[in-house]
Amino acid sequence: MAFAEKAVVFLLMMMAAFQVSHAAVHKVGDSSGWTIIGNIDYKKWAATKNFQVGDTIIFEYNAKFHNVMRVTHAMYKSCNASSPLTTMTTGNDTIKITNYGHHFFLCGIPGHCQAGQKVDINVVKVSAAAAPTPTSAMASPVPPANVPAPSPNVASPFIVAKGGVGVLTLAMALVAFLTHA
C-alpha cells in the first residue's frame, strides 16, 4: 500500500475515533427513572441535556405500571396515546438517536401523561465539524408545526459508542499505520 493510501486510511480511522468518543447515554429522569412518583419534571430534565445524534436514551420503569410510547407532536401536546408510532413495554427500553429534531415520548397509562410523564427529546443540529450526520431516521420524528423539519442528509452514518472506544480505535489506527509504513 502506498504512503498516500496509508495516510488516507489513518485519517479516516482517526475521524471515526473522534466520532465514536462523542456519544452519551441519558437515563430519562436520571436516578428517578420513568415514573409519576416524585413529581419529576421531564421538561426541566430534558432542558439540562445536550442530546446529539448517536446518543442513547434509556427509559427505566416498572413495566407493571408504565410504558413508553413514541408519538407525534400533536399527540404529545394533548396526551393522546390512542395510536402511538411505537410502544415499548420492557421496563428497560433503549433508543438510539439517529437523527435531528424532536422525539416525543409519553406514558400511555391513563392519567400518567396528564400527570407529567412525557418528554420531548430535542436533538439540535450542531456545526458539521463537531457532529456526525447520519442518514438513518429513528421512526421519523414529527416536528411541531412552528419548528422547521431538519433537512435531509446524505452523509454516511457512523457506529457510535461511549467511553474509551475512541482512544482505543485511535491507538489501533496508529499502530496499524506505523507497522505498515
TISEDREN-230474 format. One record per residue (C-alpha): y, z, x. Coordinates in Angstrom, 1 decimal, always signed. Each point is the difference from the previous one (the first is absolute). Layout:
<nodes>
<north Y; up Z; east X> .
...
</nodes>
This chain:
<nodes>
<north +0.0; up +0.0; east +0.0> .
<north +3.4; up -1.0; east +1.4> .
<north +2.6; up +2.6; east +0.8> .
<north +2.3; up -1.2; east -2.9> .
<north -2.9; up +0.3; east -2.5> .
<north -0.8; up +3.5; east +1.3> .
<north +3.6; up +1.0; east -0.4> .
<north +0.1; up -1.2; east -3.6> .
<north -3.2; up +1.9; east -0.8> .
<north +1.5; up +3.1; east +1.6> .
<north +3.2; up -0.3; east -1.9> .
<north -1.8; up -0.5; east -3.3> .
<north -2.1; up +3.1; east +0.6> .
<north +3.1; up +2.0; east +0.8> .
<north +1.6; up -1.2; east -3.2> .
<north -3.1; up +1.1; east -2.0> .
<north +0.0; up +3.4; east +1.7> .
<north +3.7; up +0.4; east -0.9> .
<north -0.7; up -0.8; east -3.6> .
<north -3.0; up +2.3; east -0.2> .
<north +1.9; up +3.0; east +1.1> .
<north +2.5; up +0.0; east -2.9> .
<north -2.3; up +0.7; east -3.0> .
<north +0.2; up +3.3; east -1.7> .
<north -2.1; up +1.9; east -2.5> .
<north +1.9; up +1.6; east -2.9> .
<north -1.8; up +2.5; east -2.3> .
<north +1.8; up -0.1; east -3.4> .
<north +1.5; up +3.4; east -0.6> .
<north -0.8; up +1.1; east +3.5> .
<north -2.0; up +3.3; east -0.1> .
<north +0.2; up +0.2; east -3.8> .
<north -1.6; up -3.4; east -0.6> .
<north +0.1; up -1.9; east -3.3> .
<north +0.4; up +2.6; east -2.7> .
<north +2.2; up +1.4; east -2.7> .
<north -0.3; up +3.6; east +1.2> .
<north +2.9; up +1.3; east +1.9> .
<north +2.8; up -2.3; east -1.2> .
<north -0.4; up -2.5; east +2.8> .
<north +2.9; up -2.5; east +0.0> .
<north -1.7; up -3.2; east +1.1> .
<north +3.3; up -1.9; east -0.1> .
<north +1.4; up +2.4; east +2.6> .
<north -3.3; up -0.1; east +2.0> .
<north +0.2; up -3.8; east +0.2> .
<north +3.7; up +0.1; east +0.9> .
<north -0.9; up +1.9; east +3.2> .
<north -2.4; up -2.7; east +1.2> .
<north +0.5; up -3.2; east +1.8> .
<north -2.8; up -2.2; east -1.4> .
<north -0.9; up -3.1; east +2.0> .
<north -2.5; up -2.8; east -0.3> .
<north -3.2; up +1.2; east +1.6> .
<north +0.4; up +3.6; east -1.2> .
<north -2.8; up +1.8; east -1.9> .
<north +0.8; up +1.9; east -3.2> .
<north -2.5; up +2.7; east -1.0> .
<north -0.2; up +1.5; east -3.4> .
<north -2.0; up +3.3; east +0.1> .
<north -0.7; up +1.7; east -3.4> .
<north -2.6; up +1.6; east -2.2> .
<north -1.7; up -3.0; east -1.7> .
<north -0.9; up +2.2; east -3.0> .
<north +3.6; up +0.3; east -0.9> .
<north +1.9; up -3.0; east +1.5> .
<north -0.2; up -3.6; east +0.9> .
<north +2.3; up -2.6; east +1.8> .
<north +1.2; up -3.1; east -1.8> .
<north +1.9; up -2.8; east +1.6> .
<north +2.5; up -1.3; east -2.6> .
<north +3.0; up -2.3; east -0.5> .
<north +3.5; up +1.3; east +0.2> .
<north +0.4; up -0.1; east -3.8> .
<north -3.2; up +2.0; east -0.4> .
<north +1.1; up +2.5; east +2.7> .
<north +3.4; up +0.5; east -1.7> .
<north -1.5; up +0.7; east -3.4> .
<north -3.2; up +1.8; east +1.3> .
<north -2.1; up -2.7; east -1.8> .
<north -3.6; up +0.2; east +1.3> .
<north -1.5; up -2.3; east -2.6> .
<north -0.8; up -3.0; east +2.3> .
<north +0.4; up +0.9; east +3.7> .
<north -0.3; up -2.6; east +2.7> .
<north -2.7; up +2.2; east +1.7> .
<north -1.5; up +3.5; east -0.7> .
<north -1.4; up +2.3; east +2.7> .
<north -2.1; up +3.1; east -0.9> .
<north -1.7; up +1.3; east +3.2> .
<north +2.3; up +2.9; east +0.7> .
<north +0.5; up -1.4; east +3.5> .
<north +1.5; up -3.4; east -0.4> .
<north +1.4; up -2.0; east +3.0> .
<north +2.3; up -2.9; east -0.3> .
<north +1.1; up -2.2; east +2.9> .
<north +3.5; up -1.3; east -0.3> .
<north -0.1; up -3.7; east +0.7> .
<north +3.3; up -1.3; east -1.3> .
<north +3.6; up +1.0; east -0.6> .
<north +1.6; up +1.1; east -3.3> .
<north -0.6; up +2.6; east -2.6> .
<north -3.6; up +1.3; east -0.7> .
<north +0.0; up +2.1; east -3.2> .
<north -2.7; up +2.6; east -0.7> .
<north -0.5; up +2.6; east -2.7> .
<north -2.7; up +2.4; east -1.4> .
<north -1.4; up -1.5; east -3.2> .
<north -1.1; up +3.4; east -1.5> .
<north +2.1; up +0.5; east -3.1> .
<north +3.2; up +2.0; east +0.8> .
<north -0.4; up +0.0; east +3.8> .
<north +2.4; up -2.9; east +0.7> .
<north +2.5; up +1.5; east -2.4> .
<north -0.3; up +3.2; east +2.0> .
<north +1.0; up -1.9; east +3.2> .
<north -3.4; up -1.1; east +1.4> .
<north +1.2; up -3.5; east +1.0> .
<north +1.3; up -1.4; east +3.2> .
<north +1.8; up -3.2; east +1.2> .
<north -1.1; up -1.0; east +3.5> .
<north +2.8; up -2.2; east +1.2> .
<north -0.7; up -2.0; east +3.1> .
<north +3.3; up -1.3; east +1.4> .
<north -0.1; up -3.0; east +2.2> .
<north +1.3; up +0.8; east +3.5> .
<north +1.1; up -2.4; east +2.7> .
<north -2.6; up -2.5; east +1.2> .
<north +0.1; up +1.5; east +3.5> .
<north -1.0; up +3.4; east -1.3> .
<north -2.8; up -0.6; east -2.5> .
<north -3.0; up -2.2; east -0.7> .
<north +0.2; up -2.6; east -2.8> .
<north -3.4; up -0.6; east -1.6> .
<north -0.6; up -2.4; east -2.8> .
<north -2.6; up +1.9; east -2.0> .
<north +1.2; up +1.8; east -3.1> .
<north -1.0; up +3.4; east -1.4> .
<north -0.7; up -0.9; east -3.6> .
<north +3.3; up -1.9; east -0.2> .
<north +2.6; up +2.8; east -0.7> .
<north +2.4; up -0.7; east -2.8> .
<north +3.5; up +0.8; east +1.1> .
<north +2.6; up +1.4; east -2.5> .
<north +2.2; up -2.6; east -1.7> .
<north +3.1; up +1.0; east +2.1> .
<north -1.8; up -0.2; east +3.3> .
<north -0.6; up -3.4; east +1.5> .
<north -3.7; up -0.8; east +0.8> .
<north -0.9; up -0.1; east +3.7> .
<north +0.0; up -3.4; east +1.4> .
<north -3.4; up -1.5; east +0.8> .
<north -1.1; up +0.1; east +3.6> .
<north -2.3; up -2.3; east +2.0> .
<north -0.7; up +2.1; east +3.1> .
<north -3.5; up +1.1; east +0.8> .
<north -1.0; up +3.5; east -1.0> .
<north -0.8; up +2.7; east +2.6> .
<north -2.7; up +2.6; east -0.3> .
<north +1.8; up +3.3; east +0.2> .
<north -1.2; up +3.4; east +1.0> .
<north +1.6; up +3.4; east +0.8> .
<north -0.2; up +2.0; east +3.2> .
<north -0.8; up -1.0; east +3.6> .
<north -1.6; up -3.3; east -0.9> .
<north +3.2; up -1.8; east +1.1> .
<north -0.1; up +1.6; east +3.4> .
<north -3.7; up -0.7; east +0.3> .
<north +0.5; up -3.7; east -0.9> .
<north +2.8; up -0.3; east +2.5> .
<north -2.1; up +1.6; east +2.8> .
<north -2.9; up -2.3; east -0.8> .
<north +2.2; up -3.0; east +0.0> .
<north +1.5; up +1.0; east +3.4> .
<north -3.5; up +0.6; east +1.5> .
<north -1.2; up -3.4; east -1.3> .
<north +3.1; up -1.7; east +1.3> .
<north -0.3; up +1.6; east +3.5> .
<north -3.7; up -0.6; east +0.4> .
<north +0.2; up -3.7; east -0.9> .
<north +3.2; up -0.8; east +1.9> .
</nodes>
